[in-house]
């Protein structure tokens, strides 16, 4: 009796265990997939603007270095010219002398007008005094205008950032002599984009607006859009720009691996879950009249189609074959 109870206990789980579910079959057909070309792109600044000195002189202060972030209009350096201060002092002395002459001329005019009212002097004399006052007033105004020009030249010694961004290069040092128009710093601003160079045999395959994949160590991290294709071919290569949201601007000139769509081709695709790997070989269960059988395949590129991980089959299957998306777990499956 004890032996019969033990045998029933061992057989019962096998009787109540559910039968393995059979996966839905899939009839294979050729699907057009995109061919991708791997090239390197370079991170570029949208605006690469030099901050130039507007005044020639000595660079007395320099407040930025490579890599600093600056705001538009921020003072980067100061250039001074000692001759301007001397010219400003000379104009101030001339104005003081003319101001004294003007005060004397105005007093003479006031006395002349009093004498003219009493009939002691002539109107011609008074007119001459009035003209002298006007001439001195005009000369003082001219000196004031010249002083404003010099003040503006002194103010132009402040080198300002033309755009907001990161300082890419500072080609001068404090204490150097700079000329008008000489760059003091180069600012990269306005955001970043990726510039790529593609062999000309792929030029006709490039279309503005195509999606671009940016990969790092084999993993796709960012996606972009092909925004501009330049018509000039140089050294057998076509230049194009890729717009990418979130592209870092810490390092300009950094190289990133880019995958470009260069065409389409037909391929046999199967779900990734349909592949069984045994002893280093890949198999797929194929529906046959006698039942499912494992067939050896050579897998190719892995991609995602409509959110489903798919694998390209290079050999071992043909269009029209019916495969199981999830191979049944059997120990006696035959092999083709």
Wavefront OBJ file of the C-alpha trace (Angstrom):
o trace
v 0.000 0.000 0.000
v 2.837 2.392 0.878
v 4.416 1.757 -2.558
v 1.148 2.478 -4.381
v 0.690 5.792 -2.513
v 4.250 6.871 -3.398
v 3.740 6.047 -7.091
v 0.478 8.013 -7.191
v 2.191 10.987 -5.601
v 4.899 11.006 -8.280
v 2.493 10.600 -11.207
v -0.058 13.205 -10.091
v 2.004 16.362 -10.902
v 2.640 15.069 -14.407
v -1.077 14.551 -14.938
v -2.108 17.986 -13.738
v 0.801 19.964 -15.309
v -0.472 22.162 -18.161
v 0.676 21.372 -21.670
v 3.186 23.868 -23.157
v 1.527 26.660 -25.054
v 2.254 26.781 -28.752
v 3.390 30.116 -30.129
v 1.554 31.829 -32.977
v 3.085 30.984 -36.370
v 4.509 33.702 -38.587
v 4.748 33.430 -42.360
v 7.952 35.058 -43.558
v 8.004 37.734 -46.246
v 10.626 40.172 -47.440
v 10.620 43.503 -45.594
v 12.413 46.648 -46.718
v 14.900 47.816 -44.086
v 17.174 50.842 -44.000
v 20.878 50.534 -44.670
v 22.966 52.719 -42.356
v 26.392 54.202 -43.047
v 28.655 54.878 -40.059
v 30.656 58.130 -40.246
v 32.166 60.487 -37.701
v 30.691 63.910 -37.024
v 32.263 66.918 -35.314
v 30.552 69.056 -32.683
v 30.455 72.649 -33.935
v 29.176 75.923 -32.501
v 26.361 77.558 -34.424
v 27.912 80.997 -33.910
v 31.711 81.207 -33.805
v 32.296 84.921 -33.311
v 35.586 86.628 -32.419
v 35.547 89.364 -29.780
v 37.729 92.010 -31.444
v 39.526 95.013 -30.028
v 38.102 98.270 -31.394
v 40.996 100.310 -30.022
v 44.716 99.891 -30.583
v 46.860 99.927 -27.469
v 48.002 97.863 -24.500
v 45.869 94.992 -23.169
v 45.858 95.895 -19.485
v 43.212 93.423 -18.234
v 42.024 90.023 -19.457
v 39.250 88.424 -17.393
v 38.470 85.212 -19.329
v 40.211 81.992 -20.309
v 39.418 79.075 -22.595
v 36.319 77.189 -21.489
v 34.671 80.045 -19.556
v 30.971 80.721 -20.057
v 30.218 84.379 -20.840
v 27.049 86.425 -21.305
v 26.357 88.704 -24.227
v 27.861 92.141 -23.577
v 30.121 90.931 -20.768
v 33.477 92.708 -20.561
v 36.279 90.340 -21.488
v 39.303 92.643 -21.607
v 40.382 96.284 -21.458
v 42.680 98.027 -23.928
v 44.135 101.453 -23.137
v 46.024 104.060 -25.165
v 47.888 106.684 -23.126
v 47.751 109.204 -25.995
v 43.986 109.476 -25.625
v 44.265 110.645 -22.020
v 46.788 113.307 -23.075
v 44.516 114.496 -25.901
v 41.622 114.662 -23.444
v 43.697 116.828 -21.083
v 44.703 119.154 -23.930
v 41.086 119.648 -24.943
v 40.120 120.374 -21.350
v 42.798 123.097 -21.138
v 41.676 124.670 -24.424
v 38.081 124.655 -23.243
v 39.025 126.371 -19.987
v 40.833 129.128 -21.920
v 37.897 129.627 -24.292
v 35.480 129.648 -21.364
v 37.448 132.543 -19.802
v 37.415 134.445 -23.122
v 33.687 133.800 -23.445
v 33.003 135.176 -19.981
v 34.953 138.356 -20.854
v 33.176 138.680 -24.213
v 29.769 138.309 -22.562
v 30.679 141.067 -20.080
v 31.772 143.347 -22.940
v 28.514 142.617 -24.765
v 26.470 143.472 -21.683
v 28.288 146.828 -21.288
v 27.922 147.557 -25.006
v 24.197 146.944 -24.903
v 23.944 149.343 -21.917
v 25.917 152.018 -23.771
v 23.790 151.495 -26.890
v 20.652 152.080 -24.843
v 22.069 155.392 -23.587
v 23.242 156.377 -27.083
v 26.930 156.378 -26.163
v 28.025 153.649 -28.629
v 26.935 152.435 -32.018
v 24.919 149.376 -32.999
v 27.814 148.200 -35.205
v 30.041 147.943 -32.135
v 27.441 145.938 -30.243
v 27.005 143.567 -33.191
v 30.750 142.915 -33.244
v 30.691 142.073 -29.545
v 27.731 139.731 -30.058
v 29.517 137.989 -32.936
v 32.586 137.470 -30.759
v 30.405 135.792 -28.118
v 28.855 133.480 -30.730
v 32.265 132.509 -32.132
v 33.633 131.616 -28.706
v 30.475 129.646 -27.894
v 30.861 127.660 -31.131
v 34.531 126.937 -30.427
v 33.666 125.605 -26.976
v 30.980 123.401 -28.525
v 33.523 122.066 -31.031
v 35.922 121.193 -28.208
v 33.127 119.441 -26.329
v 32.369 117.344 -29.442
v 36.047 116.423 -29.797
v 36.107 115.444 -26.127
v 33.102 113.180 -26.679
v 34.920 111.474 -29.562
v 37.919 110.806 -27.342
v 35.666 109.573 -24.527
v 34.047 107.153 -26.998
v 37.466 105.930 -28.122
v 38.434 105.319 -24.505
v 35.152 103.433 -23.930
v 35.835 101.279 -26.995
v 38.854 99.937 -25.184
v 36.418 97.616 -23.361
v 36.277 94.344 -25.312
v 32.747 92.920 -24.979
v 31.400 89.450 -25.708
v 29.436 89.624 -28.996
v 27.278 86.585 -28.097
v 26.570 84.434 -25.088
v 28.439 81.152 -25.062
v 31.708 79.457 -24.228
v 35.179 80.909 -24.795
v 36.913 78.689 -27.360
v 40.227 80.499 -27.778
v 42.145 83.415 -26.251
v 45.013 84.171 -28.668
v 46.496 87.095 -26.701
v 47.933 87.643 -23.226
v 47.703 90.487 -20.751
v 50.248 93.217 -21.497
v 50.317 92.525 -25.233
v 50.007 95.239 -27.855
v 46.828 94.801 -29.910
v 45.684 96.519 -33.084
v 42.145 97.646 -33.947
v 40.205 94.639 -35.232
v 42.528 92.053 -33.684
v 40.628 89.178 -31.983
v 41.075 88.983 -28.232
v 38.838 85.922 -27.716
v 36.709 83.589 -29.828
v 33.213 82.821 -28.525
v 31.144 79.789 -29.516
v 27.447 80.387 -28.950
v 23.966 80.008 -30.356
v 23.831 76.285 -29.558
v 25.613 73.345 -31.125
v 25.171 71.080 -34.123
v 26.984 68.143 -35.651
v 28.893 68.542 -38.924
v 29.528 65.373 -40.901
v 31.528 64.530 -44.009
v 30.105 61.764 -46.208
v 31.700 60.044 -49.238
v 30.246 61.445 -52.446
v 28.919 58.041 -53.550
v 26.283 58.427 -50.817
v 25.433 62.040 -51.701
v 22.308 61.136 -53.683
v 21.010 59.051 -50.766
v 21.044 61.979 -48.337
v 17.736 63.791 -47.904
v 17.169 66.790 -45.671
v 14.885 65.827 -42.801
v 16.096 62.207 -42.571
v 16.513 60.852 -39.020
v 20.082 60.403 -37.856
v 21.340 58.095 -35.108
v 24.257 59.076 -32.906
v 25.980 56.116 -31.283
v 28.556 55.847 -28.518
v 30.327 52.559 -27.872
v 27.651 50.751 -29.880
v 24.663 52.118 -27.932
v 22.356 54.642 -29.537
v 22.073 57.646 -27.224
v 20.763 60.568 -29.275
v 18.759 61.067 -32.441
v 18.946 64.021 -34.796
v 17.719 65.353 -38.115
v 19.712 66.013 -41.259
v 19.145 69.769 -41.538
v 21.434 70.939 -44.337
v 23.388 69.394 -47.203
v 26.068 71.592 -48.771
v 26.273 71.450 -52.574
v 30.070 71.771 -52.783
v 31.972 68.470 -52.913
v 35.549 68.742 -51.667
v 38.123 65.931 -51.791
v 35.398 63.467 -52.743
v 33.250 64.178 -49.670
v 29.931 65.956 -49.044
v 29.463 68.150 -45.971
v 26.161 68.129 -44.088
v 24.793 69.438 -40.779
v 22.768 67.469 -38.235
v 20.458 69.146 -35.721
v 20.476 67.361 -32.357
v 18.533 68.338 -29.249
v 20.613 68.140 -26.106
v 23.981 67.941 -27.810
v 26.564 68.897 -25.143
v 28.722 71.972 -25.720
v 31.509 71.221 -23.282
v 33.934 70.152 -26.005
v 33.758 71.700 -29.460
v 35.453 69.649 -32.127
v 34.607 66.378 -30.348
v 33.964 63.460 -32.726
v 30.809 61.347 -32.450
v 29.876 58.232 -34.409
v 26.853 58.911 -36.629
v 24.707 56.425 -38.559
v 23.211 57.800 -41.778
v 20.404 56.211 -43.829
v 21.890 55.551 -47.283
v 19.241 53.294 -48.843
v 16.878 50.366 -48.341
v 17.090 46.647 -49.089
v 14.787 43.628 -48.687
v 15.429 41.310 -45.749
v 13.855 38.426 -43.856
v 13.041 39.482 -40.305
v 12.030 37.249 -37.410
v 11.238 38.173 -33.809
v 14.206 37.948 -31.497
v 12.221 35.604 -29.240
v 12.002 33.033 -32.053
v 15.754 32.279 -31.985
v 17.076 29.387 -29.920
v 20.815 29.089 -29.267
v 22.249 25.661 -28.567
v 25.900 24.643 -28.573
v 26.889 27.936 -30.169
v 24.417 27.597 -33.066
v 21.230 29.555 -33.684
v 17.975 27.750 -34.517
v 14.422 28.731 -35.398
v 11.384 26.464 -35.130
v 9.793 26.028 -38.570
v 6.276 24.643 -38.999
v 6.257 21.479 -41.129
v 3.604 18.845 -41.924
v 5.183 16.478 -39.386
v 5.376 19.196 -36.711
v 7.784 21.956 -35.691
v 11.437 21.403 -36.488
v 14.485 23.438 -35.533
v 16.351 24.836 -38.515
v 19.867 26.256 -38.308
v 20.151 29.938 -39.335
v 22.766 32.644 -39.630
v 21.480 35.806 -37.874
v 22.407 39.279 -39.030
v 21.557 42.811 -37.929
v 19.328 43.381 -34.934
v 16.775 46.185 -35.144
v 13.427 47.274 -33.769
v 10.325 47.171 -35.983
v 7.101 48.696 -34.630
v 8.453 48.352 -31.107
v 9.333 44.643 -31.513
v 12.982 43.501 -31.404
v 13.704 41.780 -34.711
v 16.678 39.920 -36.188
v 17.601 39.677 -39.848
v 18.091 36.105 -41.089
v 20.941 35.881 -43.589
v 20.574 32.179 -44.426
v 18.576 29.144 -43.375
v 15.079 30.489 -44.149
v 13.194 31.573 -47.249
v 10.110 33.712 -47.929
v 6.971 31.687 -47.288
v 8.390 29.638 -44.417
v 6.198 29.503 -41.342
v 8.107 29.975 -38.106
v 7.058 29.970 -34.473
v 7.646 33.270 -32.716
v 8.356 31.350 -29.490
v 9.791 27.863 -30.119
v 8.039 25.091 -28.197
v 10.023 23.526 -25.383
v 10.405 19.943 -26.604
v 13.166 17.448 -26.234
v 12.466 15.503 -29.372
v 12.359 18.232 -32.025
v 14.036 17.285 -35.239
v 16.715 19.373 -36.980
v 16.783 20.343 -40.628
l 1 2 3 4 5 6 7 8 9 10 11 12 13 14 15 16 17 18 19 20 21 22 23 24 25 26 27 28 29 30 31 32 33 34 35 36 37 38 39 40 41 42 43 44 45 46 47 48 49 50 51 52 53 54 55 56 57 58 59 60 61 62 63 64 65 66 67 68 69 70 71 72 73 74 75 76 77 78 79 80 81 82 83 84 85 86 87 88 89 90 91 92 93 94 95 96 97 98 99 100 101 102 103 104 105 106 107 108 109 110 111 112 113 114 115 116 117 118 119 120 121 122 123 124 125 126 127 128 129 130 131 132 133 134 135 136 137 138 139 140 141 142 143 144 145 146 147 148 149 150 151 152 153 154 155 156 157 158 159 160 161 162 163 164 165 166 167 168 169 170 171 172 173 174 175 176 177 178 179 180 181 182 183 184 185 186 187 188 189 190 191 192 193 194 195 196 197 198 199 200 201 202 203 204 205 206 207 208 209 210 211 212 213 214 215 216 217 218 219 220 221 222 223 224 225 226 227 228 229 230 231 232 233 234 235 236 237 238 239 240 241 242 243 244 245 246 247 248 249 250 251 252 253 254 255 256 257 258 259 260 261 262 263 264 265 266 267 268 269 270 271 272 273 274 275 276 277 278 279 280 281 282 283 284 285 286 287 288 289 290 291 292 293 294 295 296 297 298 299 300 301 302 303 304 305 306 307 308 309 310 311 312 313 314 315 316 317 318 319 320 321 322 323 324 325 326 327 328 329 330 331 332 333 334 335 336
